[in-house]
Amino acid sequence: MSQESVVPGELGDPAAYAAEVPEPGAVTIVVPTYNESANIRELLHQITESVPSRLPCEVVFVDDSTDDTPEVIQKAAQDCPFPVTVLHREEPVGGLGGAVVEGMKAAGSDWIVVMDGDCQHPPSLVPELVATGERANAGLVVASRYIKGGSRAGLAGSYRVAVSRVATWLTKSLFPRRLRGISDPMSGFFAIRRSAVAADVLQPLGYKILLELAVRSRPREVTEVPFVFQDRFAGESKSTAQEGMRFLRHLVGLRTASPLARMIVFGLIGLTGFVPNLAGLWALTAAGMHYLPAEILANQLGVAWNFLLIEKLLFRERRQFRHWADRTARFALLANADLLVRIPLIALLVATFGMGALPATALALVITFVLRFVGTEALVYLPRRPGRHGKRSRTARSTT
């Protein structure tokens, strides 16, 4: 990590906030950046003009840039009356969301305000976010574009407006209880109490960190303030189709966080495996192979199909715990052992408990499915206990 600090000084004290910001007030503004050098000076200028002196403030940039953004921040910080820190990551783990989490861990204030570095989130709203949180005794204050007084005017083009609407509808449909009271779960502008952040449980992927916070460690009290989404000051949007796919994967990961949800998705993926299985069986028998070896080989196609989907959709965040060859071998062993367990189990149910062949088969399918799910989660994707010596940080640190 690279750390730059500038000695704090005195700012003006706008009367508009004199009665609103409680004492003591302290805020860390976390700004994730990726090649935003053209916006840095304007952003710091706006923060300087907006945050009153009675609201102690620090700004933490978490930077994943490949351009000169860190150097621009260091130079611009020398004119700021508050501390400015730059954390430059060599490996942008978790994307923008991962950068925000790292900034939260570095924050030293009671309140953390997260905002973008392109000036689309007005810094003039920072005191109001903190004041609203203090008045409402809230743990999370969301700046919303979708309540009275808010606007998404800064979204460029009808395409981005449509994507924003669909994403908002989708997330609120998938998490109606967790997102109750949050009209804008896609907002990247919010304030959260440091005591309400459980950083260790967060698993960010992409740029929608508010959704991650709301679903995994949402504070009990949540409130909102309206804001007008501004035009980008300079540069181009970092929103791409790739980020969209990461967002969808993130949604799947959040939705399957509970064991029951994972089991349901595991079963649905297993059902789709019948398609390549039957297709392979048809092709092999049509080529003249006997149906028994054809079934064995065709079953491997279904196993491979299921493994790929489970890797991509269900246990993506756990792939790091074992080598891919180890995971593949373990999954294939469990999937093929299913047949060896199921036939003796059916015979046991029929001979010992007097069940008919059809209900015995159905019950055996259910039992072996549950065993296969538990075995897959425990033996293939079980998180390993970290070793005595963890990975060394790939984030360089220097101080001026």
Disulfide bonds with the S-S distance in Angstrom:
none
